[in-house]
Amino acid sequence: ERADCAVDVPTAKRICMEAPEQGPCRGLYRRWAFAAAKGMCVPFNYGGCRGNRNNFISQDDCLSTCSVILGI
């Protein structure tokens, strides 16, 4: 894992507890976000701009950041 991509635990928790945001743009990109209510990473449609940090390219990226929420 690259050190410059590492996220500390408090930051990871803040990111993963944000509700995913599609953003105002009209693109249609499949991304992954942590759904706190479900306790898992789920796909969502990202518009391509803005949004927030609970927005991952892959399910694996989502899980690697948000596993701290799950205690793994």
PyMOL commands that set and color helices and strands:
alter all, ss='L'
color gray80, all
select helices_A, chain A and resi 3-5+9-17+59-70
alter helices_A, ss='H'
color red, helices_A
select strands_A, chain A and resi 29-35+40-46
alter strands_A, ss='S'
color yellow, strands_A
deselect
rebuild
show_as cartoon
